[in-house]
C-alpha cells in the first residue's frame, strides 16, 4: 500500500500529532485486532509470540489485506511460511 492509503509511525523515531495519539488510544490493540481479524477464517493459523518473525510478519500483512486475498492464498501456517515476502 502507498502512503496515500496507509501509514506507519514508529513510537520512537517519528513525531506524532495529538489527533493521531488520541486515535491510537481510542482504538487500542484489542479493538484494532478485532476489526482487522473479523474476516479471518476460523481454521486460519494465528501465530503466537513463540513463532518466528517471518510467520508473524506474514500474519500482520495478511490481516490488513482484503479478506479475499488472504483466503485465496489458503491460510494456515504452511501457507504463511511458504509464501514469499512482498
C-alpha positions in Angstrom: 0.0 0.0 0.0 1.1 3.5 -0.7 1.3 6.3 1.9 -1.8 7.8 0.4 -3.8 4.7 1.7 -2.0 3.8 4.9 0.9 4.9 7.0 3.2 3.5 9.7 4.5 5.5 12.6 7.4 4.5 14.8 6.8 5.1 18.5 10.5 6.1 19.0 11.6 7.5 15.6 8.6 9.6 14.5 6.7 12.6 15.8 3.0 12.1 16.4 0.2 14.7 16.0 -2.1 14.9 19.0 -5.0 13.7 16.9 -3.0 10.5 16.0 -2.2 9.8 19.6 -5.9 10.2 20.6 -6.9 7.9 17.8 -4.5 5.2 18.8 -5.6 5.5 22.4 -9.2 5.3 21.4 -8.7 2.1 19.3 -6.0 0.3 21.3 -4.7 -3.1 20.3 -7.7 -5.2 21.3 -10.2 -3.2 19.3 -7.9 -2.9 16.3 -7.2 -6.6 16.3 -11.0 -7.4 16.5 -11.5 -5.1 13.5 -8.7 -6.5 11.3 -9.2 -10.1 12.3 -13.0 -10.1 11.9 -12.9 -11.8 8.4 -10.2 -14.3 9.2 -11.4 -17.9 8.7 -11.7 -19.9 11.9 -9.2 -22.5 10.6 -6.6 -19.9 9.7 -3.4 -20.2 11.8 -2.9 -17.1 14.1 0.7 -17.0 15.2 1.8 -16.8 18.8 4.7 -14.9 20.4 6.9 -18.0 20.0 6.5 -18.2 16.2 9.3 -17.0 14.0 9.4 -13.4 12.8 8.7 -14.4 9.2 5.4 -16.1 10.3 4.4 -13.1 12.4 5.2 -10.6 9.7 3.2 -12.5 7.1 0.2 -12.7 9.5 0.4 -8.9 10.1 0.5 -8.2 6.4 -2.4 -10.7 5.7 -4.7 -9.4 8.4 -4.8 -5.8 6.9 -5.3 -7.1 3.3 -8.8 -7.6 1.9 -10.1 -11.0 3.2 -10.4 -12.3 -0.4 -6.6 -12.0 -0.8 -5.9 -13.9 2.4 -8.4 -16.7 1.7 -7.2 -17.0 -1.9 -3.7 -17.9 -0.5 -5.2 -20.7 1.5 -4.3 -19.6 5.0 -2.6 -21.9 7.5 0.9 -22.0 8.9 2.4 -23.7 5.9 0.9 -21.0 3.6 2.3 -18.3 5.8 5.8 -19.8 5.8 5.8 -20.8 2.2 4.6 -17.6 0.6 7.5 -15.2 -0.4 7.6 -11.8 1.2 6.3 -8.9 -0.8 
